[in-house]
Amino acid sequence: MRYAFVVPYADEPEFVELAVLGEQHGWDMVFTWEAVYRCDAWATLAAAAMRTERIRLGTLITPASRYRPWDLTQRVASVDRLSGGRVTLGVGLGALNQNWLAFEPDEPRKQRAEKLDECLDIYAGLLGGESFSYDGRHWSVRPVTELAPPPPAQRPHPPVWCVGALVPGHTRQPSLERAARWQGIFPSVAAGQDGNSGLTPDSFGEIVERLKMLREQAGLPWEGYDVVVEGDSHGDFGGVHGDTEPWERAGATWWVESWWDIPEGAEGVAEVARRVAAGPRRSAAAF
């Protein structure tokens, strides 16, 4: 099990200092997040890449359907080169809010899912090192014949972790199928017919087993695939708390501290720094 944290609210210099602090205190990854109009996630990660040496850098999450695929690809690859191969691209459909809708229309969920899949196909194709063309419903690409960028540090491309939800009572699980095609998952459980939702070690284990089956059917290895559980070991945010060991037994490879109830502002940044400086709350099984 490896350990990460999400920085809920911070400006760019504050994020960089928290990333440096995380590296000093034994964390394995630090995440930022993307809004439609806020701090630029990839500029922020690029700055952190230049001040750190070991800690991985990621997004939780990038709403990839909003991007022109080649623009997202060049941002991720640039930060990957700057960091010496420490970037993870976390993707999902994104959460519509007034910040988003102030600038862009509400596209149907199905259309955003199609754009997300096409964006990831193009991302992998452009970074694959071969001449690449693509003809999708939303995007098309012709082979690049000049001014091609250097390859990323991680080959064939920086890993992609997808949001994936288990929908109780459904045979098809489209978001799990998407996540199984890539390198990792941020899993969740959608509300069932009884209205109940939430992740437990048992439901988490069910997701892991489904992912193993999906990857086997696709001829993809399970070894090296990452499964994330988001929890809060310090406060009361969300429904996952306490010891990480049950989640590790259920198949989690990463524990991500998600402290979204910490308020924005100087006091909030100070509290995040205090928690980061305390280091990861590792499972007793790790010792």
C-alpha positions as CSV (number, residue, x, y, z in Angstrom):
1,M,0.0,0.0,0.0
2,R,1.2,3.5,-0.9
3,Y,0.0,6.8,0.5
4,A,-1.1,10.1,-1.1
5,F,-3.0,13.2,-0.2
6,V,-5.1,15.7,-2.1
7,V,-4.6,19.4,-1.5
8,P,-8.2,20.7,-1.2
9,Y,-7.6,24.5,-1.4
10,A,-4.3,26.3,-2.0
11,D,-2.8,28.7,-4.5
12,E,0.2,27.6,-6.6
13,P,3.0,28.5,-4.3
14,E,1.2,26.9,-1.3
15,F,0.7,23.7,-3.3
16,V,4.4,23.5,-4.2
17,E,5.4,24.0,-0.5
18,L,2.9,21.2,0.5
19,A,4.3,18.9,-2.1
20,V,7.8,19.5,-0.8
21,L,6.6,18.9,2.7
22,G,4.9,15.7,1.6
23,E,8.1,14.4,0.1
24,Q,10.0,15.2,3.3
25,H,7.5,13.3,5.4
26,G,7.2,10.0,3.5
27,W,4.2,10.5,1.2
28,D,4.2,8.7,-2.1
29,M,2.0,11.1,-4.2
30,V,0.3,14.5,-4.0
31,F,-2.8,15.4,-6.0
32,T,-4.2,18.6,-7.2
33,W,-7.6,19.0,-8.9
34,E,-9.1,20.8,-11.8
35,A,-11.8,23.4,-12.0
36,V,-13.0,25.2,-15.1
37,Y,-11.7,28.6,-13.8
38,R,-9.2,28.4,-11.0
39,C,-5.5,27.5,-10.6
40,D,-4.1,25.8,-13.6
41,A,-3.4,22.2,-12.5
42,W,-0.6,21.4,-14.9
43,A,1.3,24.7,-14.3
44,T,1.0,24.0,-10.6
45,L,2.3,20.4,-11.0
46,A,5.1,21.7,-13.2
47,A,6.2,24.0,-10.5
48,A,6.1,21.2,-7.9
49,A,8.1,19.0,-10.3
50,M,10.9,21.4,-10.2
51,R,11.0,21.5,-6.4
52,T,10.7,17.8,-5.7
53,E,12.7,14.6,-6.6
54,R,10.7,11.6,-5.5
55,I,7.0,12.2,-4.7
56,R,4.6,11.5,-7.6
57,L,2.3,14.2,-8.9
58,G,-1.3,13.7,-10.1
59,T,-4.7,15.1,-10.7
60,L,-7.9,14.0,-8.9
61,I,-9.4,14.6,-11.2
62,T,-9.0,16.0,-14.8
63,P,-12.4,16.3,-16.6
64,A,-10.8,15.1,-19.8
65,S,-13.9,15.6,-22.0
66,R,-13.4,19.4,-21.7
67,Y,-9.9,19.3,-23.3
68,R,-8.8,19.1,-26.9
69,P,-7.0,15.8,-26.6
70,W,-3.7,17.0,-28.0
71,D,-3.6,20.0,-25.6
72,L,-4.1,17.7,-22.6
73,T,-1.5,15.3,-24.0
74,Q,1.2,18.0,-24.3
75,R,0.5,19.3,-20.8
76,V,0.8,15.8,-19.2
77,A,3.9,14.9,-21.2
78,S,5.7,18.2,-20.4
79,V,5.2,17.7,-16.6
80,D,6.2,14.1,-17.0
81,R,9.5,15.2,-18.6
82,L,10.1,17.9,-16.0
83,S,9.5,15.5,-13.1
84,G,11.6,12.7,-14.6
85,G,8.6,10.4,-14.9
86,R,6.5,11.0,-11.8
87,V,3.1,12.0,-13.3
88,T,-0.3,10.2,-13.0
89,L,-3.3,11.5,-15.0
90,G,-6.5,11.0,-13.0
91,V,-9.6,11.4,-15.2
92,G,-13.4,11.3,-14.9
93,L,-16.4,13.1,-16.3
94,G,-16.1,15.8,-13.8
95,A,-18.8,17.3,-11.5
96,L,-21.0,20.0,-13.1
97,N,-21.3,23.1,-11.0
98,Q,-21.8,26.9,-11.4
99,N,-18.1,27.4,-11.9
100,W,-18.3,25.1,-15.0
101,L,-21.7,26.3,-16.3
102,A,-20.6,30.0,-16.1
103,F,-18.5,29.3,-19.2
104,E,-19.6,26.1,-20.9
105,P,-23.0,24.4,-21.6
106,D,-24.2,21.3,-19.9
107,E,-23.3,18.5,-22.4
108,P,-25.2,15.3,-22.0
109,R,-23.4,12.7,-19.8
110,K,-23.3,10.3,-22.7
111,Q,-21.5,12.8,-24.9
112,R,-19.0,13.7,-22.1
113,A,-18.3,9.9,-21.7
114,E,-17.7,9.6,-25.5
115,K,-15.3,12.6,-25.5
116,L,-13.5,11.2,-22.5
117,D,-12.9,7.8,-24.2
118,E,-11.8,9.5,-27.4
119,C,-9.5,11.9,-25.5
120,L,-7.8,8.9,-23.8
121,D,-7.4,7.0,-27.1
122,I,-5.7,10.0,-28.7
123,Y,-3.6,10.6,-25.6
124,A,-2.2,7.1,-25.8
125,G,-1.9,7.2,-29.5
126,L,0.1,10.4,-29.6
127,L,2.5,9.3,-26.9
128,G,2.9,5.8,-28.3
129,G,6.0,6.7,-30.4
130,E,4.5,5.7,-33.8
131,S,2.8,7.6,-36.6
132,F,-0.8,8.0,-35.4
133,S,-4.1,8.9,-36.9
134,Y,-7.6,8.8,-35.5
135,D,-11.2,9.3,-36.8
136,G,-13.7,9.5,-33.9
137,R,-17.2,11.0,-33.5
138,H,-15.8,14.1,-31.8
139,W,-12.1,14.3,-32.6
140,S,-9.9,13.4,-35.5
141,V,-6.1,13.4,-35.8
142,R,-3.7,13.2,-38.8
143,P,-0.1,12.0,-38.4
144,V,2.3,14.7,-37.1
145,T,5.0,15.2,-39.7
146,E,6.9,18.2,-38.2
147,L,7.7,19.7,-34.8
148,A,6.8,16.5,-32.9
149,P,7.6,16.7,-29.2
150,P,10.0,14.5,-27.4
151,P,8.6,11.4,-25.8
152,P,7.4,11.4,-22.1
153,A,9.7,10.0,-19.5
154,Q,7.2,7.2,-18.7
155,R,6.7,4.8,-21.6
156,P,4.4,4.3,-23.4
157,H,2.7,7.1,-21.5
158,P,2.1,8.4,-18.0
159,P,-0.4,6.1,-16.3
160,V,-4.1,6.9,-16.4
161,W,-6.4,6.3,-13.4
162,C,-10.1,6.5,-14.1
163,V,-13.1,7.2,-11.9
164,G,-15.2,4.0,-11.9
165,A,-18.5,3.3,-10.2
166,L,-20.1,0.0,-9.4
167,V,-23.8,0.3,-10.1
168,P,-25.7,-2.3,-8.1
169,G,-28.2,-4.4,-10.0
170,H,-26.7,-3.7,-13.4
171,T,-24.9,-6.3,-15.6
172,R,-23.0,-3.7,-17.6
173,Q,-20.6,-1.5,-15.7
174,P,-19.4,1.0,-18.3
175,S,-17.2,3.1,-16.1
176,L,-15.6,0.0,-14.6
177,E,-15.0,-1.3,-18.1
178,R,-13.3,2.0,-19.0
179,A,-11.1,2.0,-15.9
180,A,-10.1,-1.6,-16.6
181,R,-8.6,-0.6,-19.9
182,W,-6.2,1.8,-18.3
183,Q,-3.7,1.6,-15.4
184,G,-5.8,2.3,-12.3
185,I,-9.1,3.3,-10.8
186,F,-10.7,5.6,-8.3
187,P,-13.6,3.4,-7.3
188,S,-17.0,4.2,-5.9
189,V,-20.4,2.6,-5.5
190,A,-23.4,4.3,-7.0
191,A,-26.7,4.5,-5.1
192,G,-28.8,1.4,-5.5
193,Q,-32.6,1.2,-5.8
194,D,-32.8,1.5,-2.0
195,G,-31.0,4.8,-2.2
196,N,-28.0,3.6,-0.2
197,S,-24.5,4.2,-1.5
198,G,-21.0,4.1,-0.1
199,L,-17.8,2.1,-0.3
200,T,-17.1,-0.7,2.2
201,P,-14.3,-3.2,2.2
202,D,-16.8,-5.8,0.9
203,S,-18.0,-3.7,-2.0
204,F,-14.5,-2.6,-2.7
205,G,-13.5,-6.2,-2.9
206,E,-16.3,-6.8,-5.4
207,I,-15.0,-4.0,-7.6
208,V,-11.5,-5.5,-7.5
209,E,-12.8,-8.9,-8.6
210,R,-14.8,-7.4,-11.4
211,L,-11.8,-5.4,-12.6
212,K,-9.6,-8.6,-12.5
213,M,-12.2,-10.4,-14.7
214,L,-12.4,-7.4,-17.1
215,R,-8.7,-7.2,-17.5
216,E,-8.3,-10.9,-18.0
217,Q,-11.0,-10.8,-20.7
218,A,-9.1,-8.0,-22.4
219,G,-5.8,-9.9,-22.2
220,L,-4.3,-7.3,-19.8
221,P,-2.2,-8.2,-16.7
222,W,-3.4,-7.5,-13.2
223,E,0.1,-7.1,-11.8
224,G,0.9,-3.4,-11.7
225,Y,-2.7,-2.2,-11.8
226,D,-3.6,0.4,-9.2
227,V,-6.7,0.5,-7.1
228,V,-7.3,3.6,-4.9
229,V,-9.3,4.1,-1.8
230,E,-10.0,7.7,-0.7
231,G,-10.4,8.1,3.0
232,D,-9.9,10.6,5.9
233,S,-7.7,9.5,8.8
234,H,-7.8,12.8,10.5
235,G,-11.3,14.3,10.2
236,D,-14.9,13.3,9.4
237,F,-15.1,13.8,5.7
238,G,-16.8,11.0,3.7
239,G,-17.5,7.5,4.8
240,V,-14.1,5.9,4.9
241,H,-12.1,6.3,8.1
242,G,-9.8,4.3,10.4
243,D,-7.3,1.6,9.7
244,T,-6.2,1.1,6.1
245,E,-5.5,-2.6,6.6
246,P,-9.0,-3.9,5.7
247,W,-8.8,-2.0,2.4
248,E,-5.4,-3.3,1.6
249,R,-6.7,-6.9,2.2
250,A,-9.5,-6.1,-0.2
251,G,-7.1,-5.2,-2.9
252,A,-6.3,-1.5,-2.5
253,T,-2.8,-0.4,-3.7
254,W,-3.1,3.3,-2.7
255,W,-4.7,5.1,0.2
256,V,-5.5,8.8,-0.7
257,E,-6.2,11.2,2.2
258,S,-9.2,13.3,1.0
259,W,-9.7,16.3,3.3
260,W,-12.4,18.2,1.4
261,D,-14.0,19.6,4.5
262,I,-11.0,21.7,5.4
263,P,-12.0,25.3,4.7
264,E,-10.3,27.5,2.2
265,G,-7.8,30.1,3.4
266,A,-4.7,30.4,5.5
267,E,-6.0,28.4,8.4
268,G,-7.0,25.6,6.1
269,V,-3.6,25.5,4.4
270,A,-2.0,25.4,7.8
271,E,-4.2,22.4,8.8
272,V,-3.3,20.6,5.6
273,A,0.4,21.2,6.4
274,R,0.0,19.9,9.9
275,R,-1.6,16.7,8.6
276,V,1.0,16.3,5.9
277,A,3.8,16.8,8.4
278,A,2.4,14.0,10.5
279,G,3.1,11.6,7.7
280,P,1.0,8.8,6.3
281,R,-1.0,6.7,8.8
282,R,0.3,3.4,7.5
283,S,-1.4,0.1,8.2
284,A,0.0,-1.9,11.1
285,A,0.4,-4.7,8.6
286,A,3.1,-2.6,6.9
287,F,5.5,-3.0,9.9
